[in-house]
Amino acid sequence: MKVPTPATFQSIEALTIGPKCLQCHQSLSTYAGVMQEVKAGDASQSSLYQQVSSGSMPKQSTKLSDAEIAAIYSWIQNGAQN
């Protein structure tokens, strides 16, 4: 059985933030920028998670899939590692 690798900022950025957020939110291109929208360990209090899980973001791109939202949730809940 393969154990999934924990998500990092680089994996979240490459799979979701880069292709779906950066066209409007350049501040999310860095870990420090994303961390302004994240409360590590508490996805429900993180504006990044609130926006994507509610479907209100991204506005100019395809909505995130359930798997993408789950990856962001897991990343934040597990401490939002760089």
Backbone as a printed PyTorch tensor [residue, N CA C, xyz], in Angstrom:
tensor([[[  0.8460,  -1.1910,   0.0000],
         [  0.0000,   0.0000,   0.0000],
         [  0.8820,   1.2420,   0.0000]],

        [[  0.6150,   2.1500,  -0.9210],
         [  1.3730,   3.3940,  -1.0050],
         [  0.7510,   4.4300,  -0.0790]],

        [[  1.5810,   5.0140,   0.7680],
         [  1.1250,   6.0610,   1.6740],
         [  1.2130,   7.3850,   0.9310]],

        [[  0.1200,   8.1770,   0.9080],
         [  0.1650,   9.4500,   0.1850],
         [  1.1700,  10.4080,   0.8120]],

        [[  1.8520,  11.1330,  -0.0420],
         [  2.7830,  12.1490,   0.4260],
         [  1.9780,  13.3450,   0.9170]],

        [[  2.3290,  13.8720,   2.0920],
         [  1.6020,  15.0520,   2.5780],
         [  1.7620,  16.2270,   1.6070]],

        [[  0.7060,  16.9750,   1.4290],
         [  0.7430,  18.1380,   0.5460],
         [  1.6610,  19.2080,   1.1220]],

        [[  2.3090,  19.9250,   0.2380],
         [  3.1440,  21.0660,   0.6080],
         [  2.6470,  22.2730,  -0.1770]],

        [[  3.1610,  23.4340,   0.1360],
         [  2.8020,  24.6180,  -0.6240],
         [  3.1040,  24.4060,  -2.1050]],

        [[  4.2650,  23.8130,  -2.4090],
         [  4.6370,  23.6160,  -3.8070],
         [  3.6240,  22.7360,  -4.5390]],

        [[  3.1530,  21.6840,  -3.9010],
         [  2.1910,  20.8130,  -4.5940],
         [  0.8350,  21.4980,  -4.7450]],

        [[  0.3980,  22.2110,  -3.7370],
         [ -0.8730,  22.9450,  -3.8200],
         [ -0.7680,  24.0510,  -4.8640]],

        [[  0.3590,  24.7390,  -4.8850],
         [  0.5580,  25.8250,  -5.8500],
         [  0.5840,  25.2750,  -7.2690]],

        [[  1.2900,  24.1930,  -7.4810],
         [  1.4280,  23.6380,  -8.8270],
         [  0.1040,  23.1060,  -9.3680]],

        [[ -0.6990,  22.4920,  -8.5070],
         [ -1.9240,  21.8440,  -8.9660],
         [ -3.1570,  22.7430,  -8.9720]],

        [[ -3.2140,  23.7100,  -8.0700],
         [ -4.4390,  24.5120,  -7.9980],
         [ -4.1800,  26.0110,  -8.0250]],

        [[ -3.3400,  26.5060,  -7.1510],
         [ -3.1580,  27.9610,  -7.0600],
         [ -2.5980,  28.5280,  -8.3580]],

        [[ -1.5420,  27.9190,  -8.8740],
         [ -0.9290,  28.4130, -10.1060],
         [ -1.8980,  28.4700, -11.2700]],

        [[ -2.5110,  27.3440, -11.6220],
         [ -3.3840,  27.3590, -12.7890],
         [ -4.7320,  28.0480, -12.5980]],

        [[ -5.2090,  28.1740, -11.3530],
         [ -6.5780,  28.6630, -11.1780],
         [ -6.7120,  29.9620, -10.3870]],

        [[ -5.6470,  30.4150,  -9.7510],
         [ -5.7760,  31.6020,  -8.8930],
         [ -4.8920,  32.7750,  -9.3180]],

        [[ -3.7190,  32.4620,  -9.8540],
         [ -2.7340,  33.5230, -10.0860],
         [ -3.1190,  34.5370, -11.1520]],

        [[ -4.0300,  34.1880, -12.0390],
         [ -4.4120,  35.1690, -13.0540],
         [ -5.0490,  36.4010, -12.4110]],

        [[ -5.6220,  36.2570, -11.2280],
         [ -6.2300,  37.4010, -10.5320],
         [ -5.5320,  37.7440,  -9.2080]],

        [[ -4.8720,  36.7690,  -8.6040],
         [ -4.3060,  36.9450,  -7.2610],
         [ -2.8040,  36.6780,  -7.2580]],

        [[ -2.0260,  37.6160,  -7.7760],
         [ -0.5760,  37.4460,  -7.8380],
         [  0.0570,  37.3050,  -6.4530]],

        [[ -0.5830,  37.8280,  -5.4320],
         [ -0.0350,  37.7160,  -4.0730],
         [  0.0360,  36.2640,  -3.6060]],

        [[ -0.7040,  35.3700,  -4.2650],
         [ -0.6920,  33.9600,  -3.8800],
         [  0.4470,  33.1800,  -4.5230]],

        [[  1.3430,  33.8630,  -5.2120],
         [  2.4390,  33.1720,  -5.8940],
         [  3.5660,  32.7750,  -4.9430]],

        [[  3.5280,  33.2840,  -3.7250],
         [  4.5650,  32.9360,  -2.7440],
         [  3.9230,  32.3140,  -1.5120]],

        [[  4.7150,  31.5530,  -0.8070],
         [  4.2460,  30.9400,   0.4320],
         [  3.7820,  32.0230,   1.4080]],

        [[  4.5640,  33.0860,   1.5450],
         [  4.1940,  34.1710,   2.4610],
         [  2.8610,  34.7940,   2.0600]],

        [[  2.6340,  34.9510,   0.7730],
         [  1.3730,  35.5120,   0.3030],
         [  0.1940,  34.6140,   0.6240]],

        [[  0.3520,  33.3200,   0.3890],
         [ -0.7260,  32.3720,   0.6850],
         [ -0.9900,  32.3300,   2.1850]],

        [[  0.0670,  32.4130,   2.9750],
         [ -0.1140,  32.3180,   4.4250],
         [ -0.8750,  33.5090,   5.0060]],

        [[ -1.0160,  34.5810,   4.2550],
         [ -1.8650,  35.6910,   4.6980],
         [ -3.3370,  35.3050,   4.6290]],

        [[ -3.6410,  34.2470,   3.8600],
         [ -5.0200,  33.7890,   3.6770],
         [ -5.2970,  32.4580,   4.3760]],

        [[ -4.3170,  31.9780,   5.1450],
         [ -4.4130,  30.6510,   5.7620],
         [ -4.1350,  30.7370,   7.2510]],

        [[ -4.9440,  30.0410,   8.0320],
         [ -4.6600,  29.8430,   9.4490],
         [ -4.2420,  28.3840,   9.5950]],

        [[ -2.9330,  28.1610,   9.6450],
         [ -2.3910,  26.8020,   9.6870],
         [ -3.0590,  26.0020,  10.8010]],

        [[ -3.5220,  24.8110,  10.4470],
         [ -4.1700,  23.9290,  11.4050],
         [ -5.6600,  24.1390,  11.5350]],

        [[ -6.2190,  25.1430,  10.8510],
         [ -7.6460,  25.4260,  10.9820],
         [ -8.2250,  25.9040,   9.6490]],

        [[ -8.5450,  24.9550,   8.7890],
         [ -9.0650,  25.3020,   7.4620],
         [-10.3540,  26.1120,   7.5500]],

        [[-11.2080,  25.7950,   8.5150],
         [-12.4910,  26.4970,   8.5980],
         [-12.3210,  27.9840,   8.8950]],

        [[-11.1770,  28.3810,   9.4370],
         [-10.8990,  29.7860,   9.7220],
         [ -9.9430,  30.4020,   8.7000]],

        [[ -9.6720,  29.6990,   7.6260],
         [ -8.7560,  30.1670,   6.5840],
         [ -9.5540,  30.6880,   5.4030]],

        [[ -9.3270,  31.9430,   5.0350],
         [-10.1170,  32.5240,   3.9480],
         [ -9.8760,  31.7990,   2.6270]],

        [[ -8.6790,  31.2840,   2.3980],
         [ -8.4400,  30.5260,   1.1660],
         [ -9.3910,  29.3410,   1.0800]],

        [[ -9.4730,  28.5530,   2.1250],
         [-10.3610,  27.3910,   2.1200],
         [-11.8290,  27.8190,   2.0540]],

        [[-12.2090,  28.8380,   2.8040],
         [-13.5950,  29.3020,   2.7940],
         [-14.0340,  29.6920,   1.3880]],

        [[-13.1590,  30.4020,   0.6740],
         [-13.5060,  30.8810,  -0.6730],
         [-13.6320,  29.7390,  -1.6740]],

        [[-12.6790,  28.7960,  -1.6460],
         [-12.7430,  27.7180,  -2.6410],
         [-13.8040,  26.6830,  -2.2980]],

        [[-14.0250,  26.4340,  -1.0140],
         [-15.0200,  25.4190,  -0.6470],
         [-16.4460,  25.9200,  -0.8640]],

        [[-16.6440,  27.2190,  -0.7720],
         [-17.9760,  27.7680,  -1.0140],
         [-18.2850,  27.8950,  -2.5110]],

        [[-17.2390,  27.8010,  -3.3190],
         [-17.4200,  27.9470,  -4.7660],
         [-17.3540,  29.3850,  -5.2420]],

        [[-17.0980,  30.3340,  -4.3190],
         [-17.0380,  31.7330,  -4.7340],
         [-15.7230,  32.0780,  -5.4340]],

        [[-14.7370,  31.2350,  -5.2990],
         [-13.4660,  31.3930,  -6.0090],
         [-13.0730,  30.0440,  -6.5720]],

        [[-12.4110,  30.0110,  -7.6640],
         [-12.0240,  31.1320,  -8.5220],
         [-13.1770,  31.6090,  -9.3970]],

        [[-13.1760,  32.8950,  -9.6650],
         [-14.2440,  33.4800, -10.4830],
         [-13.9280,  33.3980, -11.9720]],

        [[-12.6520,  33.5100, -12.3330],
         [-12.2660,  33.5690, -13.7410],
         [-11.7520,  32.2420, -14.2790]],

        [[-11.9220,  31.1730, -13.5300],
         [-11.4180,  29.8710, -13.9440],
         [-12.4210,  28.8000, -13.5490]],

        [[-12.1610,  27.5940, -13.9820],
         [-12.9930,  26.4560, -13.6120],
         [-12.9640,  26.2800, -12.0960]],

        [[-14.1110,  26.0180, -11.5210],
         [-14.1720,  25.7790, -10.0790],
         [-13.2790,  24.6090,  -9.7100]],

        [[-12.7890,  24.6000,  -8.4870],
         [-11.9530,  23.5090,  -8.0370],
         [-12.7770,  22.2410,  -7.8610]],

        [[-12.1470,  21.1230,  -8.1500],
         [-12.8100,  19.8360,  -7.9690],
         [-12.8720,  19.5040,  -6.4770]],

        [[-13.6880,  18.5350,  -6.1380],
         [-13.7580,  18.0810,  -4.7480],
         [-12.3900,  17.6130,  -4.2680]],

        [[-11.6310,  16.9520,  -5.1350],
         [-10.2950,  16.4650,  -4.7640],
         [ -9.3370,  17.6280,  -4.5040]],

        [[ -9.4170,  18.6790,  -5.3150],
         [ -8.5530,  19.8490,  -5.1140],
         [ -8.8990,  20.5530,  -3.8060]],

        [[-10.1800,  20.6980,  -3.5360],
         [-10.6210,  21.3280,  -2.2860],
         [-10.1830,  20.4830,  -1.0980]],

        [[-10.3190,  19.1700,  -1.2130],
         [ -9.9010,  18.2720,  -0.1290],
         [ -8.3990,  18.3650,   0.1100]],

        [[ -7.6070,  18.5070,  -0.9520],
         [ -6.1560,  18.6350,  -0.7950],
         [ -5.7970,  19.9260,  -0.0670]],

        [[ -6.4710,  21.0130,  -0.4040],
         [ -6.2250,  22.2860,   0.2850],
         [ -6.6230,  22.1690,   1.7490]],

        [[ -7.7760,  21.5740,   2.0090],
         [ -8.2340,  21.3740,   3.3820],
         [ -7.2000,  20.5690,   4.1790]],

        [[ -6.7800,  19.4650,   3.6230],
         [ -5.8160,  18.5920,   4.3030],
         [ -4.4960,  19.3180,   4.5540]],

        [[ -4.0280,  20.0430,   3.5460],
         [ -2.7760,  20.7930,   3.6850],
         [ -2.8690,  21.7950,   4.8390]],

        [[ -3.9580,  22.5450,   4.8950],
         [ -4.1230,  23.5400,   5.9600],
         [ -4.2520,  22.8470,   7.3040]],

        [[ -5.0940,  21.8350,   7.3920],
         [ -5.3120,  21.1350,   8.6560],
         [ -4.0220,  20.5110,   9.1950]],

        [[ -3.1460,  20.1040,   8.2910],
         [ -1.8790,  19.4840,   8.6980],
         [ -0.7500,  20.4910,   8.8790]],

        [[ -1.0790,  21.7460,   9.0290],
         [ -0.0800,  22.7610,   9.3630],
         [  0.4040,  23.6360,   8.2330]],

        [[ -0.1340,  23.4510,   7.0260],
         [  0.2050,  24.3180,   5.8840],
         [  1.7170,  24.4260,   5.6860]],

        [[  2.3550,  23.2790,   5.5710],
         [  3.8120,  23.2480,   5.4130],
         [  4.2710,  23.8240,   4.0790]],

        [[  5.4350,  24.4420,   4.1060],
         [  6.0540,  24.9560,   2.8920],
         [  6.7550,  23.8080,   2.2440]]])
